[in-house]
Amino acid sequence: MESDPVAASATADVLTGGLKILKDHPLIGRPAELGYRELLISRGRTGYVALYKYEVERDAAIILAIRHQREGGFLFDNGGVSPSTPS
């Protein structure tokens, strides 16, 4: 796996910026499995998908996982969530 600190920093900025919208608009993401939501974060011709849940009682969006749009999906296993990996 290659390492590019400049690209990694730029990606972190894109993700952080994209996630900030949840503070004011926690229900903006599309509905997903098990009552979760998915927020699409654009980056050029592609982007990322953030899986989160909104806790009304706490007025908080809890980020569970982030994956690249080209990855499969999210795996739900034993109460945990992770991006799926190709077999």
BELTANOR-V549729 format. One line per field, one symbol per residue. ss: DSSP state (H for helix, E for strand, L for the rest). burial: 1 if it has 24 or more other C-alpha atoms within 12 Angstrom, else 0. Layout:
ss->???
burial->???
This chain:
ss->LLLLHHHHHHHHHHHHHHHLHHHHLLLLLEELHHHLEEEEEEELLEEEEEEEEEELLLLEEEEEEEEELLLLLEEEELLEEEELLLL
burial->000000000000001001100100011110000001111110000001111111000000111111111000110000000110000
